[in-house]
Amino acid sequence: MPTRSFWGWGYEEVGPDPTMLAAVEAALPSLLGMPPLEARAAPRIEDVSLRAPRFTPTGAIARLCTADARERAAHSYGKGYRDLVRAFAGSFDNPPDWVAFPETAADVAALLEFCGSSQIAAIPFGGGSSVCGGVEPSLSGRHRGALSIDLARMNAVLEIDHLSRAARIQAGAYGPELEAGLRVRGLTLRHFPQSFEFSTLGGWIATRSGGHFATGPTHIDELVESLTLVTPRGVIETRRLPGDGAGPSPERLFIGSEGAFGVITEAWVRVFERPRFRAKASVRFPDFASGLRAVRGLAQSGLMPTNCRLLDPLEAMLNGAAGGDVAVLMLAFESADHELDAWAGRAAEICRDHGGAVPDKATHTRHEDAATRDAAEAAWREAFLRAPYLRDALVARGVFVETFETAVTWDKLELLHERVMRAAAEAAGGKALVTCRITHAYPDGAAPYFTVLCPARRGAELAQWLEIKTAVTDSMLAEGGTTTHHHAVGRDFRPWYERQLSPHVLASLRAVKHELDPEGVLNPGVLLAEPG
């Protein structure tokens, strides 16, 4: 089995695509005004010094817990830029004291009972792919230690209701495990975030994850039928219903709660037959504005493309999709039921109406049998899921690379895009590269996703990150956008989340927190500030 990295993304034996890395190493120094990129040696677990555990698990939970150095280090951080910088430097100043691997919901309840009675913070870990400080045990003086709770042993597809097309799955199931359990029944959850390989169903639900697909059911919200949550007050099970008008939806209270209200242990999710028909095209536009108009036309047409990802010229060039002189729209349709020529043909017309150059055969449906479909999915997944390894390689070479995403209505998108691009460039300074792509498209708006690359300020990377993050997110909020579209809030983004919400809503969420977690042990400081 490959070895999970304790400091960075994925597996130690896997890295970025060598061809892509070589191209980036050759291009970035001149683009960013940097000397040739040289990789520093990655940290070794043997060289990491961890604080001794501050408490000892007792009773029945002792068998669930480990103080193994690699596990503690791996559960110290998520995978955001701030996390990578500190972990790469071998700085693990605040690791969890123990890591627990429960096997049942009763185990989770026992762990929370121990934490509540012992003033120990309980940190639900998911897959640890958080990029917003969502799993870091950064504590105030109210707690005398931290326990990271990892549900990796609760990872089974428990039940499938074919008639209702739903599945009951344990929250610790990683993306590949979940899909493997559904694939043998000809089904799929159709939820593929870029962290798919290293994130879990429970983590997706807790952070309101957004998947790869640009339209249709793409947020996990739309796929959750019901869930089970273990809180310090007891177990909450919501009802399985296709729709419900009986008051506010309880699921909505817990989807996106980031482990602050309880630990999600399982969920019924809506699943789909695996697609057999596909059509796709790479459409070129003379500029980003023309592409935006086409994306809006597609989103409002009712065609529901599965992919509608628009790359600005610089983003397209850096990804090898074009030469830097055109914007590129990655357009795709898929279905388990019918051929797609009519849908793809109409989409091509919309693109041409806005100046897009559409390949001649782009509207033709491709019919895939199981073997062809699985090979195509594997190839796409390999390229898509290896991208985060490139970020780690750049961090090791002294390059600041961070992404910022939001969502805004169409009437405000142009100004938001302009202001964020300018604010990011000014904050990053020098020859910074700032790119934008549209990842998700809605009838009433879209989700722009910005990437910033510039020379890292060695020794001051965290201050540099905060300066750029502040400039970008302030601009997003000022122009009507959200703090985050699909990266969650965590600790890092909480100041802007608090500005975004009504004080009455924040007060209501604090009341829910106090009711379900009266001792304040669950993920303190995440989503909501700790009481003063």
ZATORKE-883092 format. One line per 5 residues: for each residue y, z, x of C-alpha. Coordinates in nm, 3 decimals. Example, Ala and Ser with C-alpha at 12.3 -4.5 7.8 and 13.67 -1.06 7.14 Angstrom:
// ZATORKE-883092
-0.450 0.780 1.230; -0.106 0.714 1.367
This chain:
// ZATORKE-883092
0.000 0.000 0.000; 0.352 -0.074 0.126; 0.574 0.224 0.210; 0.877 0.300 -0.005; 1.192 0.332 0.200
1.327 0.686 0.200; 1.684 0.569 0.271; 1.731 0.218 0.130; 1.604 -0.035 -0.114; 1.240 -0.108 -0.187
0.964 -0.120 0.069; 1.000 -0.074 0.442; 0.773 -0.374 0.503; 0.991 -0.608 0.294; 1.337 -0.739 0.374
1.585 -1.007 0.274; 1.491 -1.373 0.279; 1.509 -1.464 0.650; 1.677 -1.798 0.585; 1.941 -1.640 0.363
2.002 -1.357 0.614; 2.043 -1.604 0.900; 2.292 -1.809 0.699; 2.492 -1.499 0.608; 2.491 -1.372 0.967
2.623 -1.709 1.084; 2.895 -1.742 0.817; 3.035 -1.393 0.759; 3.195 -1.319 1.100; 3.438 -1.610 1.071
3.494 -1.560 0.699; 3.571 -1.188 0.742; 3.732 -1.197 1.085; 3.455 -0.984 1.235; 3.268 -0.997 1.565
2.908 -1.123 1.551; 2.696 -0.906 1.325; 2.457 -0.674 1.503; 2.208 -0.461 1.316; 2.191 -0.092 1.395
1.849 0.073 1.395; 1.740 0.210 1.059; 1.685 0.586 1.035; 1.339 0.735 1.086; 1.209 1.019 0.874
1.104 1.197 1.194; 1.468 1.221 1.296; 1.596 1.354 0.964; 1.674 1.725 0.941; 1.646 1.878 0.594
1.761 2.219 0.479; 1.473 2.458 0.405; 1.391 2.500 0.033; 1.597 2.776 -0.125; 1.334 2.882 -0.380
0.960 2.863 -0.439; 0.803 2.723 -0.759; 0.579 2.979 -0.925; 0.296 2.988 -1.174; 0.155 2.673 -1.333
0.429 2.444 -1.206; 0.351 2.509 -0.838; 0.073 2.247 -0.840; 0.320 1.982 -0.961; 0.569 2.033 -0.678
0.598 1.916 -0.319; 0.842 1.989 -0.036; 0.723 1.690 0.169; 1.012 1.571 0.388; 0.984 1.202 0.293
0.976 1.283 -0.078; 1.275 1.516 -0.053; 1.475 1.262 0.145; 1.382 0.979 -0.091; 1.495 1.188 -0.390
1.827 1.287 -0.232; 2.021 0.974 -0.324; 2.025 0.672 -0.547; 2.090 0.323 -0.411; 2.467 0.280 -0.436
2.683 0.188 -0.137; 2.788 0.552 -0.086; 2.421 0.653 -0.088; 2.318 0.388 0.163; 2.596 0.472 0.406
2.504 0.840 0.415; 2.129 0.784 0.421; 2.153 0.517 0.691; 2.346 0.764 0.904; 2.065 1.016 0.857
2.293 1.248 0.661; 2.081 1.434 0.406; 2.296 1.743 0.365; 2.202 1.817 0.006; 1.837 1.726 -0.064
1.644 1.861 -0.362; 1.454 2.172 -0.265; 1.137 2.046 -0.428; 1.016 1.730 -0.601; 0.801 1.770 -0.912
0.554 1.513 -1.047; 0.462 1.621 -1.402; 0.163 1.460 -1.573; 0.230 1.556 -1.935; 0.520 1.639 -2.164
0.398 2.001 -2.152; 0.444 1.993 -1.774; 0.801 1.872 -1.820; 0.868 2.155 -2.067; 0.727 2.408 -1.819
0.948 2.272 -1.541; 1.259 2.299 -1.759; 1.165 2.652 -1.864; 1.132 2.753 -1.499; 1.466 2.595 -1.410
1.644 2.761 -1.701; 1.512 3.107 -1.618; 1.575 3.070 -1.244; 1.919 2.899 -1.234; 1.769 2.584 -1.083
1.920 2.241 -1.152; 1.670 1.991 -1.296; 1.742 1.632 -1.189; 1.551 1.360 -1.384; 1.490 1.091 -1.121
1.362 0.780 -1.298; 1.305 0.524 -1.024; 1.599 0.645 -0.817; 1.780 0.309 -0.832; 2.106 0.460 -0.961
2.422 0.309 -0.809; 2.661 0.566 -0.958; 2.548 0.902 -0.822; 2.314 0.963 -1.113; 2.027 1.133 -0.926
2.199 1.311 -0.639; 2.159 1.692 -0.653; 2.527 1.757 -0.588; 2.575 2.106 -0.728; 2.841 2.366 -0.784
2.782 2.731 -0.705; 2.629 2.794 -1.049; 2.280 2.692 -0.934; 2.073 2.834 -0.653; 1.868 2.520 -0.596
1.764 2.179 -0.728; 1.434 2.037 -0.852; 1.397 1.659 -0.875; 1.167 1.560 -1.164; 0.980 1.233 -1.107
0.770 1.097 -1.396; 0.580 0.843 -1.182; 0.245 0.989 -1.296; 0.340 0.938 -1.662; 0.328 0.559 -1.648
0.081 0.430 -1.909; 0.107 0.185 -2.196; -0.037 0.422 -2.456; -0.050 0.218 -2.775; 0.032 -0.127 -2.911
0.117 -0.204 -3.272; 0.061 -0.580 -3.288; 0.155 -0.601 -3.654; 0.500 -0.452 -3.593; 0.516 -0.597 -3.241
0.590 -0.266 -3.072; 0.440 -0.060 -2.791; 0.438 0.311 -2.705; 0.491 0.352 -2.332; 0.536 0.654 -2.108
0.879 0.683 -1.950; 0.758 0.688 -1.590; 0.623 0.332 -1.606; 0.792 0.108 -1.350; 0.880 -0.245 -1.456
0.575 -0.416 -1.300; 0.337 -0.153 -1.440; 0.486 -0.184 -1.785; 0.468 -0.564 -1.786; 0.112 -0.565 -1.650
0.003 -0.342 -1.938; 0.165 -0.575 -2.190; 0.066 -0.904 -2.025; -0.305 -0.855 -2.092; -0.216 -0.849 -2.463
0.004 -1.159 -2.438; 0.323 -0.955 -2.474; 0.638 -0.874 -2.279; 0.926 -0.628 -2.316; 1.162 -0.904 -2.197
1.375 -0.659 -1.998; 1.430 -0.753 -1.635; 1.717 -0.572 -1.462; 1.755 -0.653 -1.093; 1.610 -0.309 -1.021
1.302 -0.406 -1.228; 1.052 -0.344 -0.948; 1.191 0.001 -0.864; 1.313 0.140 -1.196; 1.136 0.291 -1.495
1.143 0.265 -1.872; 1.284 0.618 -1.895; 1.554 0.532 -1.644; 1.646 0.217 -1.836; 1.685 0.414 -2.157
1.871 0.704 -1.996; 2.126 0.466 -1.838; 2.155 0.203 -2.115; 2.022 -0.059 -1.878; 2.112 -0.425 -1.911
1.847 -0.686 -1.837; 1.869 -1.028 -1.676; 1.904 -1.223 -2.000; 2.259 -1.321 -2.089; 2.232 -1.321 -2.468
2.003 -1.190 -2.739; 1.823 -0.858 -2.687; 1.926 -0.783 -2.331; 2.042 -0.419 -2.338; 1.764 -0.162 -2.366
1.947 -0.021 -2.672; 1.825 -0.317 -2.876; 1.464 -0.270 -2.766; 1.415 0.102 -2.833; 1.246 0.176 -3.166
1.207 0.552 -3.114; 1.180 0.799 -2.828; 1.053 1.141 -2.727; 1.279 1.376 -2.535; 1.196 1.715 -2.383
1.495 1.951 -2.380; 1.529 2.318 -2.284; 1.551 2.384 -2.660; 1.231 2.198 -2.742; 1.090 1.850 -2.800
1.279 1.586 -2.999; 1.086 1.292 -3.147; 1.281 1.029 -3.337; 1.120 0.823 -3.613; 0.992 0.467 -3.580
1.203 0.255 -3.813; 1.317 -0.110 -3.807; 1.657 0.003 -3.935; 1.806 0.321 -4.070; 2.119 0.406 -4.265
2.066 0.782 -4.272; 2.365 0.908 -4.077; 2.436 0.847 -3.708; 2.135 0.715 -3.517; 1.973 0.994 -3.310
1.846 0.737 -3.058; 2.204 0.639 -2.979; 2.279 0.998 -2.882; 2.010 0.996 -2.614; 2.019 0.633 -2.495
2.268 0.651 -2.212; 2.264 1.032 -2.184; 2.158 1.004 -1.816; 1.931 1.308 -1.818; 2.211 1.542 -1.921
2.060 1.621 -2.263; 1.688 1.609 -2.189; 1.404 1.428 -2.012; 1.277 1.116 -2.189; 0.896 1.119 -2.170
0.796 0.819 -2.381; 0.931 0.558 -2.619; 0.824 0.304 -2.876; 0.982 -0.025 -2.773; 1.006 -0.365 -2.942
0.802 -0.628 -2.758; 0.770 -1.006 -2.777; 0.512 -1.277 -2.734; 0.530 -1.425 -2.387; 0.736 -1.747 -2.377
0.559 -2.083 -2.344; 0.853 -2.324 -2.370; 1.147 -2.343 -2.130; 1.446 -2.563 -2.065; 1.706 -2.506 -1.795
1.999 -2.669 -1.620; 2.250 -2.606 -1.345; 2.587 -2.721 -1.480; 2.887 -2.780 -1.251; 3.247 -2.726 -1.358
3.565 -2.823 -1.172; 3.688 -2.463 -1.186; 3.596 -2.116 -1.313; 3.833 -2.137 -1.612; 3.656 -2.446 -1.747
3.322 -2.272 -1.708; 3.453 -1.968 -1.896; 3.554 -2.184 -2.191; 3.205 -2.335 -2.198; 3.041 -1.991 -2.182
3.253 -1.877 -2.476; 3.155 -2.189 -2.672; 2.787 -2.125 -2.599; 2.809 -1.755 -2.689; 2.977 -1.835 -3.021
2.748 -2.127 -3.108; 2.449 -1.921 -3.217; 2.222 -2.105 -2.970; 2.134 -1.781 -2.783; 2.054 -1.911 -2.432
1.842 -1.670 -2.232; 2.050 -1.735 -1.922; 2.420 -1.818 -1.926; 2.530 -1.699 -1.582; 2.854 -1.847 -1.449
2.929 -1.829 -1.074; 3.280 -1.888 -0.944; 3.308 -2.139 -0.656; 3.290 -1.877 -0.378; 3.001 -1.695 -0.544
2.818 -2.026 -0.589; 2.870 -2.110 -0.221; 2.751 -1.771 -0.096; 2.437 -1.806 -0.310; 2.364 -2.160 -0.194
2.421 -2.309 -0.540; 2.714 -2.534 -0.440; 2.955 -2.606 -0.159; 3.247 -2.387 -0.268; 3.438 -2.654 -0.460
3.286 -2.610 -0.808; 3.182 -2.330 -1.042; 2.817 -2.332 -1.144; 2.664 -2.229 -1.477; 2.297 -2.132 -1.469
2.183 -2.220 -1.821; 1.834 -2.164 -1.965; 1.644 -2.137 -2.291; 1.295 -2.004 -2.361; 1.070 -1.953 -2.662
0.717 -1.848 -2.750; 0.729 -2.046 -3.072; 0.896 -2.387 -3.044; 1.022 -2.664 -2.820; 1.384 -2.641 -2.712
1.522 -2.994 -2.683; 1.758 -2.952 -2.979; 1.901 -2.622 -2.852; 1.936 -2.741 -2.493; 2.082 -3.074 -2.606
2.353 -2.907 -2.813; 2.428 -2.669 -2.523; 2.472 -2.969 -2.294; 2.722 -3.117 -2.540; 2.925 -2.795 -2.537
2.927 -2.791 -2.158; 3.039 -3.155 -2.139; 3.314 -3.084 -2.392; 3.460 -2.842 -2.136; 3.426 -3.066 -1.832
3.077 -2.966 -1.722; 2.849 -3.207 -1.535; 2.501 -3.173 -1.687; 2.192 -3.327 -1.520; 2.036 -3.605 -1.729
1.698 -3.440 -1.784; 1.828 -3.090 -1.841; 1.761 -3.097 -2.216; 1.387 -3.160 -2.183; 1.150 -2.879 -2.277
0.895 -2.770 -2.020; 0.568 -2.648 -2.176; 0.390 -2.393 -1.958; 0.036 -2.265 -1.975; -0.036 -1.912 -1.860
-0.099 -2.004 -1.496; 0.213 -2.220 -1.464; 0.423 -1.961 -1.645; 0.307 -1.677 -1.425; 0.369 -1.879 -1.107
0.718 -1.972 -1.219; 0.800 -1.612 -1.312; 0.667 -1.489 -0.978; 0.885 -1.732 -0.784; 1.197 -1.641 -0.981
1.123 -1.271 -0.955; 1.071 -1.291 -0.579; 1.416 -1.444 -0.524; 1.594 -1.225 -0.779; 1.440 -0.896 -0.675
1.477 -0.947 -0.300; 1.856 -0.980 -0.325; 1.924 -0.603 -0.288; 1.748 -0.609 0.051; 2.028 -0.833 0.177
2.285 -0.568 0.086; 2.098 -0.310 0.296; 2.090 -0.554 0.588; 2.466 -0.604 0.561; 2.531 -0.229 0.552
2.325 -0.198 0.870; 2.551 -0.463 1.026; 2.879 -0.292 0.941; 2.973 -0.494 0.633; 3.120 -0.330 0.324
2.949 -0.485 0.021; 2.986 -0.345 -0.327; 2.977 -0.473 -0.684; 3.188 -0.373 -0.984; 3.108 -0.477 -1.339
3.276 -0.443 -1.675; 3.292 -0.603 -2.019; 3.598 -0.717 -2.212; 3.685 -0.926 -2.516; 3.761 -1.295 -2.470
4.132 -1.256 -2.545; 4.169 -1.021 -2.246; 3.920 -1.171 -2.003; 4.148 -1.414 -1.820; 4.410 -1.152 -1.738
4.148 -0.891 -1.644; 3.979 -1.138 -1.410; 4.309 -1.225 -1.243; 4.419 -0.864 -1.203; 4.085 -0.734 -1.071
4.051 -1.017 -0.819; 4.401 -0.940 -0.688; 4.354 -0.561 -0.685; 4.020 -0.587 -0.504; 4.159 -0.822 -0.240
4.463 -0.601 -0.177; 4.255 -0.283 -0.155; 3.995 -0.439 0.076; 4.262 -0.602 0.295; 4.230 -0.854 0.574
3.994 -1.142 0.512; 3.799 -0.977 0.232; 3.585 -1.200 0.013; 3.604 -1.127 -0.360; 3.381 -1.320 -0.597
3.307 -1.311 -0.969; 3.022 -1.414 -1.191; 2.966 -1.375 -1.563; 2.632 -1.203 -1.620; 2.625 -1.152 -1.998
2.793 -1.346 -2.277; 2.869 -1.223 -2.628; 3.042 -1.391 -2.924; 3.337 -1.152 -2.880; 3.349 -1.119 -2.501
3.169 -1.127 -2.170; 3.068 -0.914 -1.871; 3.234 -1.017 -1.543; 3.066 -0.888 -1.227; 3.275 -0.871 -0.910
3.149 -0.856 -0.552; 3.364 -0.740 -0.259; 3.274 -0.804 0.105; 3.488 -0.695 0.399; 3.449 -0.526 0.737
3.341 -0.164 0.691; 3.567 0.102 0.839; 3.314 0.272 1.064; 3.319 0.646 1.006; 3.545 0.612 0.699
3.321 0.406 0.472; 3.329 0.660 0.188; 3.708 0.674 0.183; 3.718 0.295 0.193; 3.476 0.278 -0.100
3.689 0.516 -0.306; 4.006 0.319 -0.239; 3.849 -0.008 -0.350; 3.663 0.150 -0.642; 3.984 0.312 -0.766
4.186 -0.009 -0.744; 3.920 -0.215 -0.921; 3.831 0.029 -1.198; 4.193 0.120 -1.269; 4.259 -0.252 -1.318
3.957 -0.290 -1.544; 4.067 -0.007 -1.770; 4.430 -0.119 -1.772; 4.330 -0.461 -1.905; 4.102 -0.331 -2.180
3.767 -0.337 -2.000; 3.501 -0.069 -1.978; 3.423 0.154 -1.681; 3.075 0.005 -1.662; 2.878 -0.256 -1.853
2.526 -0.166 -1.736; 2.543 0.054 -1.424; 2.584 0.387 -1.611; 2.834 0.665 -1.534; 2.664 0.921 -1.311
2.894 1.139 -1.102; 3.075 0.862 -0.919; 3.222 0.688 -1.226; 3.281 0.995 -1.441; 3.661 1.025 -1.382
3.714 0.679 -1.532; 3.464 0.741 -1.813; 3.662 1.049 -1.914; 3.979 0.839 -1.929; 3.803 0.579 -2.141
3.682 0.821 -2.409; 3.873 1.008 -2.676; 3.907 1.381 -2.595; 3.738 1.454 -2.928; 3.434 1.245 -2.830
3.411 1.422 -2.495; 3.431 1.759 -2.669; 3.154 1.653 -2.908; 2.929 1.547 -2.621; 2.990 1.878 -2.447
2.888 2.057 -2.766; 2.562 1.858 -2.778; 2.502 1.941 -2.412; 2.554 2.313 -2.476; 2.324 2.309 -2.781
2.034 2.131 -2.609; 2.085 2.270 -2.257; 2.255 2.611 -2.294; 2.196 2.709 -1.929; 2.340 2.380 -1.804
2.044 2.298 -1.579; 1.996 1.930 -1.668; 2.160 1.692 -1.419; 2.478 1.900 -1.386; 2.791 1.695 -1.325
2.637 1.369 -1.446; 2.812 1.204 -1.742; 2.994 1.531 -1.819; 3.178 1.763 -1.582; 3.027 2.105 -1.523
3.205 2.388 -1.706; 3.483 2.546 -1.501
